[in-house]
Amino acid sequence: MQDIIIDIKSLDNDARGVGHMPDNEDGTPGKVIFVEGALPGEKVSFETFKKKKNWEAARLTQIHQESVLRVQPKCPHFDMCGGCSMQHLEPTAQVAIKQRTLEDNLWHLSKVKAEVMMRPLQGPTWGYRYRARLSARHVAKKGTVLVGFHEKKSVYVANIESCQILPKHVSDMLMPLRELIGSLSLYDKVPQLELAIGEDLTVLVMRNMAPLTADDEVKVKAFADEYNIQWWLQPKGPDTAEPFYPLDKQLHYLLPEFGIRMPFKPVDFTQVNHQINRVLVHKALRHLEVQPDDRVADLFCGIGNFTLPLATQAREVVGIEGSTTLTERAQANAVVNGVGDKTTFYCRNLFEVTKDDLVALGKFDRLLIDPPRDGAMALSTALAELKESHPELMPKRIVYVSCSPSTLARDAGVLVHRAGYELKQAGVMNMFPHTSHVESMAVFDLA
């Protein structure tokens, strides 16, 4: 059977090339084909591995016309490892596609367009990943332990010897880590290693499903001394993670523009890319245009990544998060940084927030929203209802930081069409180069 050749028109949210089969005999459009590894502008052959009624998922088998944007992946494991999906695409083109993804989501999902598209925020494209969850797996047939990301579309751990998106000192540890875990008594009971890097400290959290023996402890401590890291142990859930060795160090990152030193734990949510995070905080606060007399809310505040810088500019900042542990930590961080008298933190489930909750919190001049992937639908709806009942309480400006363009677009539809806001600006930040992950920001003004 002769290969079918299709034209790739775009990339989807998983960085797969999107094309169509030839039109059907009745003139209707052919089935959509998602081709892993194909780029817009290319003519390709493919091999289907999943068929549905209206679409197929396929692997690239041959390129008949290559995109000018195609580059040679820097990582020798790119074709197999699932840690990256876009190394074959020139970095500036990656950002352009992410920007288009944001625009398309805003329009197609909610019929919203930004008055101005921001210039994309970019940073280092290699060695940027200061947080990672690495899987570990003892493979008896190979007589070794693998440490790394999963293979593409697989539960198996990729057999990688280096990683270009991890800092070099961590990449250089991958093979020694395999040897270390393989030498422990619990070599088959360490399913995961969590990586967290601060300003001057690298932490590895070992998910140990069995206790370390005395001999294991000697080996783990020697590894820490040799590679200048700190070990944490996590025998059960994240709440059980505790420092093991050495005990005289603590993670922190800096936001020097605001004089903030942020302590954090390796199991806390913090941004993966420290360089971009600094620019992100700067840009979010610049667009929020906080005035000295403003009362500001930071919703989904975490440990205070935005709250503390905001407190250096506003009269009062209220941080709200769904975890008492996090709000207590955020308040402690505020005190350490000398802004405890200007910050108040509340524990609330923001996925169930109502108009009455917003009324009880009082008037805010500005809102900063930084939700997880699920977005802020309940909050957006509560603001729409607040507009109807208490228009005097409506914040005049909202800056929404998002890790999901689809939920941002959904919420933007509510804010614009129901809550009376205008989408003034929107744009992307390349927080995760070489992946399809899209981090974005949107600025809303009350009409």
DAFEN-V83127 format. One record per helix or strand of 2 or more residues. SS is the DSSP state (A for helix, B for strand). FROM is the first residue (numbers start at 1). TO is the last residue. If there is no record, write none. Layout:
# DAFEN-V83127
{{SS FROM TO} {SS FROM TO}}
This chain:
# DAFEN-V83127
{{B 6 11} {B 17 20} {B 32 36} {B 43 51} {B 55 65} {A 91 110} {B 116 117} {B 131 139} {B 144 148} {B 150 151} {A 168 171} {A 174 183} {B 190 197} {B 202 208} {A 214 227} {B 230 233} {A 238 240} {B 242 245} {B 252 255} {A 256 258} {B 260 263} {A 274 288} {B 295 299} {A 307 311} {B 316 321} {A 324 336} {A 340 342} {B 343 347} {A 355 361} {B 366 369} {A 377 389} {A 391 393} {B 397 402} {A 405 417} {B 421 429} {B 439 446}}
